[in-house]
């Protein structure tokens, strides 16, 4: 039996009629729409200029929305306006690739459970 890791990707997708991807400039909202319409939970980012840029999953988007939109007791915490404005479904989906694990950790420490 052949190990799937040794199989070229061209063989794995050769029987597919269409490879689904989104542009890095697609909005988060449009990306969710594409995934929903295709009944998939993740999608690669591809552009003619730069080629493959990355991969976004529904979990990436959920983490983005959870960490950058909803914070614990917003009215009682002093928060920079950038935190409130950052989670925007009209942002390019490629922006989610630039969210560092350090940023997520800082926000989780500041606004996560006690």
C-alpha positions in Angstrom: 0.0 0.0 0.0 1.3 3.4 -0.9 1.7 6.0 1.8 -0.5 9.0 0.9 2.3 11.4 1.9 4.3 10.0 -1.1 1.5 10.8 -3.5 1.8 13.9 -5.6 -1.0 16.4 -5.0 -1.7 16.4 -8.8 -2.9 12.8 -8.5 -5.1 13.6 -5.5 -6.9 16.5 -7.2 -6.9 15.2 -10.8 -10.4 13.7 -10.6 -11.8 16.9 -9.1 -13.7 19.2 -11.4 -12.7 22.3 -9.6 -10.2 23.2 -7.0 -11.8 25.7 -4.7 -9.7 28.6 -3.4 -10.1 32.3 -2.6 -8.0 35.4 -3.3 -6.0 36.8 -0.4 -8.0 40.0 -1.0 -11.3 38.2 -0.5 -13.1 39.5 2.5 -13.6 37.3 5.6 -17.3 37.3 4.8 -16.9 36.3 1.2 -14.5 33.5 2.3 -17.1 32.1 4.7 -19.7 32.3 1.9 -17.4 30.3 -0.4 -16.7 27.7 2.2 -20.4 27.4 3.0 -21.5 27.1 -0.6 -18.9 24.4 -1.2 -19.6 22.6 2.1 -16.0 22.8 3.1 -14.3 23.9 6.4 -11.1 25.4 5.0 -9.8 26.9 1.8 -6.4 27.8 0.4 -5.5 31.4 -0.5 -4.2 31.8 -4.0 -3.4 34.8 -6.3 -2.0 34.9 -9.8 0.7 37.3 -8.6 2.0 35.5 -5.5 0.7 32.0 -5.9 -0.3 30.1 -2.8 -0.3 32.4 0.2 -1.7 30.2 3.0 -4.7 28.3 4.2 -7.7 29.6 6.2 -10.1 27.4 8.1 -13.4 28.1 9.8 -11.6 27.6 13.1 -9.2 30.4 12.2 -12.1 32.7 11.5 -13.9 31.7 14.6 -10.8 32.5 16.7 -10.4 35.8 14.9 -14.0 36.8 15.7 -13.9 35.5 19.3 -10.7 37.2 20.2 -11.1 40.5 18.3 -14.8 41.2 18.6 -16.1 39.9 21.9 -14.3 40.7 25.0 -15.2 40.1 28.6 -17.1 43.0 30.3 -16.2 45.5 27.5 -17.8 48.4 29.4 -15.6 47.9 32.5 -12.2 47.5 30.7 -10.1 50.2 29.2 -9.5 49.0 25.6 -7.7 50.5 22.7 -10.1 51.3 19.8 -8.0 49.0 17.6 -9.3 46.0 19.5 -12.9 47.0 18.9 -12.3 47.8 15.2 -10.0 44.9 14.4 -12.6 42.1 14.0 -14.3 43.2 10.8 -15.8 40.7 8.3 -15.0 43.1 5.5 -11.2 42.8 6.1 -9.1 40.9 3.6 -8.9 37.3 4.7 -5.1 37.4 4.3 -5.0 39.7 7.3 -5.9 36.7 9.4 -2.6 35.1 8.4 -0.7 38.0 10.0 -2.2 37.6 13.4 0.7 36.4 15.5 0.4 33.9 18.2 1.9 36.6 20.5 -1.0 38.9 19.7 -3.5 36.2 20.4 -1.7 35.4 23.7 -1.7 39.0 24.8 -5.4 39.4 24.1 -6.3 36.1 25.8 -4.3 37.2 28.9 -6.0 40.6 28.9 -9.6 39.5 28.2 -9.8 35.8 28.7 -11.1 34.0 31.7 -9.7 34.8 35.1 
